[in-house]
Amino acid sequence: MATTSDLRGRRAPARSSSRPSSLRRHQIRTAYTFLLVPLLFFLVVRFIPTLTALRLSLFDWNILKEQQPFVGVENYRALLGDEKFGQALKNTALYTLIGVPAQLALGLGIALLLGRIRALQGLYRALYFAPYVTPIVAAAWVWQWVFSPQFGPVNTFLMWLHLPPQAFLTSPGQALPTTAALVVWQNLGFQVVLFLAGLAAIPRVYYEAAEIDGASPTQAFWKITWPLLNPTLVFSVVTGTIAYLQLFTQVVNLNFTDQGGPLGSTMTVALYIYQLAFGRYQMGYASAITVVLFVIILLITLLQLRFLTRRYDV
């Protein structure tokens, strides 16, 4: 015959098993509640405008016209013969090919150097990060003065060295690299902080073991640092590529009187979309370019994640 203590012992597991289940359901509801806010934000700010742009790209949508006729894929066909779009696409690709490797190499190199500094380490980090938090418009106007052909300190320094002054932002051949240099300089602080965090996450025991085995600093970098920095490198490349493919504000403010100039040498796809939509009010054609740019960014991002992501065994 079971005693009272035996019955309590048999009922106790039922009570303990119900509590975790109830707690688990509460945690799930709380998680989905918090996720609902950013989901609604992206739905309103990202997804709905994207679908709207896709719909507008199928119409000859011009706010100055009374009728907005359906044209199907005609806006996309027009892109094939649009020389200005081709030039903007070429310039955007050049910005990306120049800027992403440059900020990647400089950011990692400076982060490695800052990792060796002990005195005033916080000051140096703040100095490198300051351009990143500087308003883009203010930085662009200062950069415009620095590279001014008549009054800029860069040309003054070149003349002091008995070198001929350069046109920089007013030269079709020099304007794009000069603009890319501004973007690299402004984003460098973010890359430095990113790589400093990645380097700090690497366990020091690996370097100690490599030193005991007689590995040189170069060997330790390629066998330990580089493989274990792969997540940081992938994040830097992907976010940097997306930023350069959407480049707009720096180009607009560096040459405010001739946006995208001289002779279209600094024109980007994003700036061309802006000029079509808000300068000529060709919303349908601008939406078609927006959809094309979205597809390009999506495909490049997927390819980068596919081929750059690696798993290493150290």
C-alpha contacts under 8 A as a table, 3 or more apart, distances in Angstrom:
res1	aa1	res2	aa2	distance
2	A	6	D	5.90
2	A	7	L	6.87
3	T	6	D	5.22
3	T	7	L	6.57
4	T	7	L	5.24
4	T	8	R	6.37
5	S	8	R	5.13
5	S	9	G	6.25
6	D	9	G	5.06
6	D	10	R	6.32
7	L	10	R	5.07
7	L	11	R	6.24
8	R	11	R	5.20
8	R	12	A	6.04
9	G	12	A	5.38
9	G	13	P	7.58
10	R	13	P	6.63
10	R	14	A	7.94
11	R	14	A	5.58
11	R	15	R	6.86
12	A	15	R	5.40
12	A	16	S	6.39
13	P	16	S	5.09
13	P	17	S	6.04
14	A	17	S	5.31
14	A	18	S	6.41
15	R	18	S	5.44
15	R	19	R	6.67
16	S	19	R	5.54
16	S	20	P	7.19
17	S	20	P	6.00
17	S	21	S	6.82
18	S	21	S	5.27
18	S	22	S	6.28
19	R	22	S	5.19
19	R	23	L	6.10
20	P	23	L	4.92
20	P	24	R	5.89
21	S	24	R	5.05
21	S	25	R	6.29
22	S	25	R	5.20
22	S	26	H	6.27
23	L	26	H	5.05
23	L	27	Q	6.22
24	R	27	Q	5.11
24	R	28	I	6.25
25	R	28	I	5.11
25	R	29	R	6.23
26	H	29	R	5.17
26	H	30	T	6.16
27	Q	30	T	5.07
27	Q	31	A	6.09
28	I	31	A	5.10
28	I	32	Y	6.24
29	R	32	Y	5.28
29	R	33	T	6.09
30	T	33	T	5.04
30	T	34	F	6.34
31	A	34	F	5.32
31	A	35	L	6.18
32	Y	35	L	4.90
32	Y	36	L	5.97
33	T	36	L	5.21
33	T	37	V	7.36
34	F	37	V	6.02
34	F	38	P	7.78
35	L	38	P	5.81
35	L	39	L	6.15
36	L	39	L	4.98
36	L	40	L	6.06
37	V	40	L	5.28
37	V	41	F	6.26
38	P	41	F	4.83
38	P	42	F	6.15
39	L	42	F	5.31
39	L	43	L	6.05
40	L	43	L	4.91
40	L	44	V	6.12
41	F	44	V	5.33
41	F	45	V	5.85
41	F	46	R	7.78
42	F	45	V	5.10
42	F	46	R	4.91
42	F	47	F	6.33
43	L	46	R	5.64
43	L	47	F	4.84
43	L	48	I	6.00
44	V	47	F	6.38
44	V	48	I	5.61
44	V	49	P	7.37
45	V	48	I	6.72
45	V	49	P	6.53
46	R	49	P	5.68
46	R	50	T	6.15
47	F	50	T	5.12
47	F	51	L	6.28
48	I	51	L	5.19
48	I	52	T	6.08
49	P	52	T	4.87
49	P	53	A	6.05
50	T	53	A	5.15
50	T	54	L	6.31
50	T	291	V	7.84
51	L	54	L	5.03
51	L	55	R	6.30
52	T	55	R	5.09
52	T	56	L	6.16
53	A	56	L	5.06
53	A	57	S	6.09
53	A	287	S	5.03
53	A	288	A	7.39
53	A	290	T	7.24
53	A	291	V	6.97
54	L	57	S	5.28
54	L	58	L	7.13
54	L	287	S	6.70
54	L	288	A	7.05
54	L	291	V	6.31
55	R	58	L	5.68
55	R	59	F	7.44
56	L	59	F	5.39
56	L	60	D	7.85
56	L	61	W	6.62
56	L	283	M	7.12
56	L	284	G	5.06
56	L	287	S	6.12
56	L	288	A	7.70
57	S	60	D	7.63
57	S	61	W	7.93
57	S	72	G	7.92
57	S	73	V	7.83
57	S	75	N	6.67
57	S	283	M	7.76
57	S	284	G	4.55
57	S	285	Y	6.09
57	S	286	A	7.45
57	S	287	S	4.87
57	S	288	A	4.48
57	S	291	V	7.83
58	L	70	F	6.08
58	L	71	V	5.67
58	L	72	G	4.57
58	L	73	V	6.03
58	L	74	E	7.60
58	L	75	N	7.04
58	L	284	G	6.78
58	L	288	A	7.67
59	F	68	Q	6.25
59	F	69	P	5.66
59	F	70	F	4.34
59	F	71	V	5.14
59	F	72	G	6.60
59	F	75	N	7.96
59	F	284	G	5.52
60	D	68	Q	5.49
60	D	69	P	5.54
60	D	70	F	6.33
60	D	71	V	6.21
60	D	75	N	7.78
60	D	282	Q	7.62
60	D	283	M	7.72
60	D	284	G	5.23
60	D	285	Y	7.14
61	W	65	K	7.94
61	W	68	Q	4.97
61	W	69	P	7.26
61	W	282	Q	6.25
61	W	283	M	5.31
61	W	284	G	4.50
61	W	285	Y	7.63
62	N	65	K	5.54
62	N	68	Q	6.74
62	N	281	Y	5.54
62	N	282	Q	4.97
62	N	283	M	5.72
62	N	284	G	6.91
63	I	66	E	7.49
63	I	281	Y	6.15
63	I	282	Q	7.62
63	I	283	M	7.61
64	L	281	Y	7.19
65	K	68	Q	7.02
71	V	74	E	5.67
71	V	75	N	7.42
72	G	75	N	7.49
73	V	76	Y	5.26
73	V	77	R	6.37
74	E	77	R	4.96
74	E	78	A	6.14
75	N	78	A	5.12
75	N	79	L	6.68
75	N	284	G	7.27
75	N	285	Y	5.46
75	N	288	A	6.20
76	Y	79	L	5.27
76	Y	80	L	7.29
76	Y	285	Y	7.87
76	Y	288	A	6.14
76	Y	289	I	7.74
77	R	80	L	5.59
77	R	81	G	7.59
78	A	81	G	5.65
78	A	82	D	6.36
79	L	82	D	4.97
79	L	85	F	6.85
79	L	289	I	7.78
82	D	85	F	5.36
82	D	86	G	6.41
83	E	86	G	4.95
83	E	87	Q	6.16
84	K	87	Q	5.04
84	K	88	A	6.14
84	K	264	G	7.92
85	F	88	A	5.00
85	F	89	L	6.05
85	F	269	V	7.00
85	F	272	Y	7.29
86	G	89	L	5.07
86	G	90	K	6.12
87	Q	90	K	5.05
87	Q	91	N	6.12
87	Q	264	G	7.44
87	Q	265	S	7.87
87	Q	267	M	7.38
88	A	91	N	5.10
88	A	92	T	6.09
88	A	264	G	7.70
88	A	266	T	7.74
88	A	267	M	5.07
88	A	268	T	4.55
88	A	269	V	5.09
88	A	272	Y	7.07
89	L	92	T	5.11
89	L	93	A	6.24
89	L	268	T	6.54
89	L	269	V	5.78
90	K	93	A	5.15
90	K	94	L	6.29
91	N	94	L	5.00
91	N	95	Y	6.18
91	N	176	L	7.73
91	N	265	S	7.06
91	N	266	T	6.41
91	N	267	M	6.45
91	N	268	T	6.02
92	T	95	Y	5.09
92	T	96	T	6.31
92	T	244	Y	7.06
92	T	245	L	5.87
92	T	247	L	7.61
92	T	267	M	7.71
92	T	268	T	5.22
92	T	269	V	6.57
93	A	96	T	5.11
93	A	97	L	6.14
93	A	245	L	7.27
94	L	97	L	5.05
94	L	98	I	6.02
95	Y	98	I	5.31
95	Y	99	G	5.72
95	Y	176	L	7.41
95	Y	177	P	7.77
95	Y	180	A	5.94
95	Y	244	Y	6.34
95	Y	245	L	7.85
96	T	99	G	5.23
96	T	100	V	5.66
96	T	241	T	6.07
96	T	244	Y	5.30
96	T	245	L	6.62
97	L	100	V	6.12
97	L	101	P	6.80
98	I	101	P	6.29
98	I	102	A	6.29
98	I	177	P	7.80
98	I	180	A	7.02
99	G	102	A	5.16
99	G	103	Q	6.04
99	G	180	A	5.97
99	G	181	A	7.41
99	G	183	V	7.33
99	G	184	V	5.87
99	G	244	Y	7.45
100	V	103	Q	5.48
100	V	104	L	6.00
100	V	184	V	7.97
100	V	237	V	6.60
100	V	240	G	5.83
100	V	241	T	6.35
100	V	244	Y	7.80
101	P	104	L	5.00
101	P	105	A	6.03
102	A	105	A	5.36
102	A	106	L	6.04
102	A	184	V	7.02
103	Q	106	L	5.13
103	Q	107	G	5.57
103	Q	184	V	5.53
103	Q	185	W	7.90
103	Q	187	N	7.34
103	Q	188	L	5.84
103	Q	191	Q	7.02
104	L	107	G	5.27
104	L	108	L	6.13
104	L	191	Q	7.05
104	L	233	L	7.92
104	L	236	S	7.19
104	L	237	V	7.43
105	A	108	L	5.38
105	A	109	G	6.01
106	L	109	G	5.09
106	L	110	I	5.98
106	L	188	L	7.34
107	G	110	I	5.35
107	G	111	A	6.03
107	G	188	L	5.87
107	G	189	G	7.43
107	G	191	Q	5.01
107	G	192	V	4.59
107	G	195	F	6.96
108	L	111	A	5.05
108	L	112	L	6.17
108	L	191	Q	7.43
108	L	192	V	6.46
108	L	195	F	5.93
109	G	112	L	5.22
109	G	113	L	6.38
110	I	113	L	5.04
110	I	114	L	6.04
110	I	192	V	6.54
111	A	114	L	5.07
111	A	115	G	6.07
111	A	192	V	5.25
111	A	193	V	7.42
111	A	195	F	5.98
111	A	196	L	5.42
112	L	115	G	5.14
112	L	116	R	6.87
112	L	196	L	7.63
113	L	116	R	5.42
113	L	117	I	6.83
114	L	117	I	5.13
114	L	121	Q	6.89
114	L	124	Y	7.68
114	L	125	R	7.74
115	G	118	R	7.86
115	G	196	L	7.27
117	I	120	L	7.70
117	I	121	Q	6.04
118	R	121	Q	5.70
120	L	123	L	5.26
120	L	124	Y	6.50
121	Q	124	Y	5.37
121	Q	125	R	6.34
122	G	125	R	5.15
122	G	126	A	6.17
123	L	126	A	5.12
123	L	127	L	6.22
124	Y	127	L	5.09
124	Y	128	Y	6.37
125	R	128	Y	5.31
125	R	129	F	6.12
125	R	189	G	7.84
125	R	193	V	7.70
126	A	129	F	5.03
126	A	130	A	5.91
127	L	130	A	5.31
127	L	131	P	7.88
128	Y	131	P	6.83
128	Y	188	L	7.14
128	Y	189	G	4.79
128	Y	192	V	7.61
129	F	132	Y	5.49
129	F	133	V	7.02
129	F	188	L	7.42
129	F	189	G	3.92
129	F	190	F	6.35
129	F	192	V	7.82
129	F	193	V	7.66
130	A	133	V	5.54
130	A	134	T	6.35
130	A	189	G	7.03
131	P	134	T	4.97
131	P	139	A	7.83
131	P	185	W	7.24
131	P	186	Q	4.97
131	P	187	N	7.36
131	P	188	L	7.99
131	P	189	G	6.83
132	Y	186	Q	5.06
132	Y	187	N	5.53
132	Y	188	L	7.28
132	Y	189	G	5.80
132	Y	190	F	6.48
134	T	138	A	7.29
134	T	139	A	6.66
135	P	138	A	5.43
135	P	139	A	6.28
136	I	139	A	5.11
136	I	140	A	6.06
136	I	249	T	7.07
136	I	250	Q	6.66
137	V	140	A	5.15
137	V	141	W	6.34
137	V	249	T	7.22
137	V	250	Q	7.06
137	V	253	N	6.22
138	A	141	W	5.27
138	A	142	V	6.26
139	A	142	V	5.16
139	A	143	W	6.02
140	A	143	W	4.97
140	A	144	Q	6.09
140	A	182	L	7.52
140	A	250	Q	5.95
140	A	253	N	5.81
140	A	254	L	5.26
141	W	144	Q	4.96
141	W	145	W	6.44
141	W	253	N	6.65
141	W	254	L	6.23
142	V	145	W	5.16
142	V	146	V	6.22
143	W	146	V	4.97
143	W	147	F	6.30
143	W	182	L	7.20
143	W	254	L	7.35
144	Q	147	F	5.47
144	Q	148	S	5.98
144	Q	169	L	7.57
144	Q	254	L	5.69
144	Q	255	N	7.63
145	W	148	S	5.00
145	W	151	F	7.24
145	W	152	G	5.52
146	V	151	F	7.84
146	V	152	G	4.46
146	V	153	P	5.55
146	V	154	V	6.17
147	F	152	G	4.95
147	F	153	P	7.04
147	F	154	V	5.91
147	F	155	N	7.00
147	F	168	F	6.37
147	F	169	L	7.06
148	S	151	F	5.52
148	S	152	G	4.28
148	S	153	P	7.88
148	S	154	V	7.98
148	S	155	N	7.52
148	S	167	A	7.62
148	S	168	F	7.55
148	S	169	L	7.53
149	P	152	G	6.08
149	P	155	N	6.45
149	P	165	P	6.89
149	P	166	Q	6.41
149	P	167	A	5.36
149	P	168	F	7.16
150	Q	155	N	7.57
151	F	155	N	7.54
151	F	156	T	7.34
152	G	155	N	5.64
152	G	156	T	6.38
153	P	156	T	4.79
153	P	157	F	6.03
154	V	157	F	5.15
154	V	158	L	6.31
155	N	158	L	4.87
155	N	159	M	6.12
155	N	165	P	5.12
155	N	166	Q	6.59
156	T	159	M	5.17
156	T	160	W	6.23
156	T	165	P	7.73
157	F	160	W	4.96
157	F	161	L	6.41
158	L	161	L	5.06
158	L	162	H	6.37
158	L	163	L	5.07
158	L	164	P	6.65
158	L	165	P	6.21
159	M	162	H	4.74
159	M	163	L	5.17
159	M	164	P	6.22
159	M	165	P	6.38
160	W	163	L	7.37
167	A	170	T	5.34
167	A	171	S	5.30
167	A	174	Q	7.37
168	F	171	S	5.48
168	F	174	Q	4.99
168	F	175	A	5.43
168	F	178	T	6.53
169	L	172	P	7.73
169	L	174	Q	6.43
169	L	175	A	4.26
169	L	176	L	7.80
169	L	178	T	6.73
169	L	179	T	7.78
169	L	254	L	7.80
169	L	255	N	7.47
169	L	262	P	7.80
170	T	174	Q	7.70
170	T	175	A	6.38
170	T	261	G	7.96
170	T	262	P	6.10
171	S	174	Q	5.24
171	S	175	A	5.60
171	S	262	P	6.63
172	P	175	A	5.66
172	P	176	L	7.54
172	P	261	G	7.46
172	P	262	P	5.49
172	P	263	L	6.51
172	P	264	G	7.88
172	P	265	S	5.37
172	P	266	T	7.99
173	G	176	L	7.02
173	G	265	S	7.40
174	Q	177	P	5.68
174	Q	178	T	6.17
175	A	178	T	5.18
175	A	179	T	6.13
175	A	262	P	7.56
175	A	265	S	6.89
175	A	266	T	6.51
176	L	179	T	5.12
176	L	180	A	6.12
176	L	265	S	6.42
176	L	266	T	5.20
177	P	180	A	4.95
177	P	181	A	6.08
178	T	181	A	5.05
178	T	182	L	6.53
179	T	182	L	5.17
179	T	183	V	6.59
179	T	250	Q	7.24
179	T	251	V	6.85
179	T	254	L	7.50
179	T	266	T	7.74
180	A	183	V	5.16
180	A	184	V	6.20
181	A	184	V	5.08
181	A	185	W	6.03
182	L	185	W	5.12
182	L	186	Q	6.11
182	L	250	Q	7.79
183	V	186	Q	5.14
183	V	187	N	6.11
183	V	250	Q	7.28
184	V	187	N	5.31
184	V	188	L	5.78
185	W	188	L	5.29
185	W	189	G	7.87
186	Q	189	G	6.99
187	N	190	F	5.56
187	N	191	Q	6.62
188	L	191	Q	5.13
188	L	192	V	6.20
189	G	192	V	5.06
189	G	193	V	6.30
190	F	193	V	5.25
190	F	194	L	6.08
191	Q	194	L	4.94
191	Q	195	F	6.15
191	Q	236	S	7.11
192	V	195	F	5.26
192	V	196	L	6.04
193	V	196	L	5.02
193	V	197	A	6.24
194	L	197	A	5.34
194	L	198	G	6.37
194	L	232	T	7.12
194	L	236	S	7.88
195	F	198	G	4.83
195	F	199	L	5.99
195	F	232	T	6.76
196	L	199	L	5.14
196	L	200	A	6.09
197	A	200	A	5.12
197	A	201	A	6.32
198	G	201	A	5.25
198	G	202	I	6.93
198	G	229	L	6.09
198	G	232	T	6.05
199	L	202	I	5.51
199	L	225	T	7.40
199	L	229	L	7.07
200	A	203	P	7.68
202	I	225	T	7.54
202	I	228	L	6.82
203	P	206	Y	6.14
203	P	207	Y	7.86
204	R	207	Y	5.38
204	R	208	E	6.39
205	V	208	E	4.99
205	V	209	A	6.11
206	Y	209	A	5.18
206	Y	210	A	6.20
206	Y	224	I	7.22
207	Y	210	A	4.95
207	Y	211	E	6.08
207	Y	220	A	6.86
207	Y	224	I	7.57
208	E	211	E	5.09
208	E	212	I	6.26
209	A	212	I	5.12
209	A	213	D	6.28
210	A	213	D	5.03
210	A	214	G	6.33
210	A	215	A	5.30
210	A	220	A	6.62
211	E	214	G	5.06
211	E	215	A	5.49
211	E	216	S	7.40
212	I	215	A	7.58
215	A	219	Q	5.86
215	A	220	A	6.24
216	S	219	Q	5.15
216	S	220	A	6.18
217	P	220	A	5.00
217	P	221	F	6.15
218	T	221	F	5.13
218	T	222	W	6.44
219	Q	222	W	5.32
219	Q	223	K	5.86
220	A	223	K	5.22
220	A	224	I	5.35
220	A	225	T	6.68
221	F	224	I	5.50
221	F	225	T	4.64
221	F	226	W	5.89
222	W	225	T	6.14
222	W	226	W	5.21
222	W	227	P	7.11
223	K	226	W	6.59
223	K	227	P	6.54
223	K	314	V	7.41
224	I	227	P	5.73
224	I	228	L	6.14
224	I	314	V	6.60
225	T	228	L	5.45
225	T	229	L	5.98
226	W	229	L	5.21
226	W	230	N	6.62
227	P	230	N	5.48
227	P	312	Y	6.18
227	P	314	V	7.93
228	L	231	P	7.44
228	L	312	Y	7.32
229	L	232	T	5.32
229	L	233	L	6.05
230	N	233	L	4.94
230	N	234	V	6.02
230	N	308	L	7.94
230	N	309	T	6.79
230	N	310	R	6.73
231	P	234	V	5.20
231	P	235	F	6.20
231	P	309	T	7.05
232	T	235	F	5.15
232	T	236	S	6.09
233	L	236	S	5.07
233	L	237	V	6.09
234	V	237	V	5.20
234	V	238	V	6.05
234	V	304	Q	7.57
234	V	305	L	7.07
234	V	308	L	6.26
234	V	309	T	6.48
235	F	238	V	5.29
235	F	239	T	6.01
236	S	239	T	5.46
236	S	240	G	5.77
237	V	240	G	5.15
237	V	241	T	5.93
237	V	304	Q	7.98
238	V	241	T	5.25
238	V	242	I	6.29
238	V	301	T	6.13
238	V	304	Q	6.82
238	V	305	L	7.75
239	T	242	I	5.19
239	T	243	A	6.18
240	G	243	A	5.10
240	G	244	Y	6.26
241	T	244	Y	5.26
241	T	245	L	6.12
242	I	245	L	5.18
242	I	246	Q	6.30
242	I	297	I	6.48
242	I	301	T	7.86
243	A	246	Q	5.24
243	A	247	L	6.11
244	Y	247	L	4.88
245	L	269	V	7.72
245	L	270	A	7.93
245	L	297	I	7.27
246	Q	268	T	7.93
246	Q	269	V	7.35
246	Q	270	A	5.70
247	L	250	Q	7.24
247	L	251	V	7.33
247	L	268	T	6.69
247	L	269	V	7.97
247	L	270	A	6.45
247	L	271	L	7.80
248	F	251	V	5.52
248	F	252	V	6.28
248	F	268	T	6.98
248	F	270	A	5.83
248	F	271	L	5.59
249	T	252	V	5.21
249	T	253	N	6.31
250	Q	253	N	5.43
250	Q	254	L	5.95
251	V	254	L	5.48
251	V	255	N	6.87
251	V	259	Q	6.82
251	V	260	G	6.41
251	V	266	T	6.76
251	V	267	M	7.43
251	V	268	T	7.89
251	V	271	L	7.92
252	V	255	N	6.16
252	V	256	F	5.67
252	V	259	Q	5.22
252	V	260	G	6.84
252	V	271	L	7.53
253	N	256	F	4.91
253	N	259	Q	7.59
254	L	259	Q	7.96
255	N	258	D	5.43
255	N	259	Q	5.49
255	N	260	G	7.39
255	N	261	G	7.16
256	F	259	Q	5.38
258	D	261	G	5.26
258	D	262	P	6.69
259	Q	267	M	7.41
260	G	263	L	7.65
260	G	264	G	5.12
260	G	265	S	6.50
260	G	266	T	4.63
260	G	267	M	3.88
260	G	268	T	7.08
260	G	271	L	7.36
261	G	264	G	4.36
261	G	265	S	5.43
261	G	266	T	5.53
261	G	267	M	6.56
262	P	265	S	5.70
262	P	266	T	7.14
264	G	267	M	5.15
267	M	271	L	6.47
267	M	272	Y	6.86
268	T	271	L	5.22
268	T	272	Y	6.18
269	V	272	Y	5.05
269	V	273	I	6.20
269	V	289	I	7.87
269	V	293	L	7.61
270	A	273	I	5.12
270	A	274	Y	6.34
270	A	290	T	7.97
271	L	274	Y	5.01
271	L	275	Q	6.25
272	Y	275	Q	5.11
272	Y	276	L	6.19
273	I	276	L	5.22
273	I	277	A	6.04
273	I	286	A	5.09
273	I	287	S	7.74
273	I	289	I	6.74
273	I	290	T	6.99
274	Y	277	A	5.23
274	Y	278	F	5.78
274	Y	279	G	7.23
274	Y	286	A	7.63
275	Q	278	F	5.56
275	Q	279	G	4.72
275	Q	280	R	6.64
276	L	279	G	5.50
276	L	280	R	5.01
276	L	281	Y	6.04
276	L	282	Q	5.46
276	L	283	M	7.08
276	L	285	Y	7.51
276	L	286	A	5.72
277	A	280	R	5.99
277	A	281	Y	4.58
277	A	282	Q	5.10
277	A	283	M	4.88
277	A	286	A	5.60
278	F	281	Y	5.17
278	F	282	Q	7.76
282	Q	285	Y	5.62
282	Q	286	A	6.13
283	M	286	A	5.07
283	M	287	S	5.91
284	G	287	S	5.10
284	G	288	A	6.36
285	Y	288	A	5.11
285	Y	289	I	6.56
286	A	289	I	5.20
286	A	290	T	6.23
287	S	290	T	4.83
287	S	291	V	6.22
288	A	291	V	5.17
288	A	292	V	6.34
289	I	292	V	5.00
289	I	293	L	6.10
290	T	293	L	5.09
290	T	294	F	6.11
291	V	294	F	5.00
291	V	295	V	6.25
292	V	295	V	5.15
292	V	296	I	6.21
293	L	296	I	5.04
293	L	297	I	6.16
294	F	297	I	5.23
294	F	298	L	6.10
295	V	298	L	5.05
295	V	299	L	6.08
296	I	299	L	5.29
296	I	300	I	6.11
297	I	300	I	5.26
297	I	301	T	5.99
298	L	301	T	5.19
298	L	302	L	6.19
299	L	302	L	5.19
299	L	303	L	6.16
300	I	303	L	5.12
300	I	304	Q	6.09
301	T	304	Q	5.12
301	T	305	L	6.18
302	L	305	L	5.18
302	L	306	R	6.05
303	L	306	R	4.98
303	L	307	F	6.08
304	Q	307	F	5.42
304	Q	308	L	5.45
304	Q	309	T	7.67
305	L	308	L	5.58
305	L	309	T	5.63
306	R	309	T	6.16
307	F	310	R	7.85
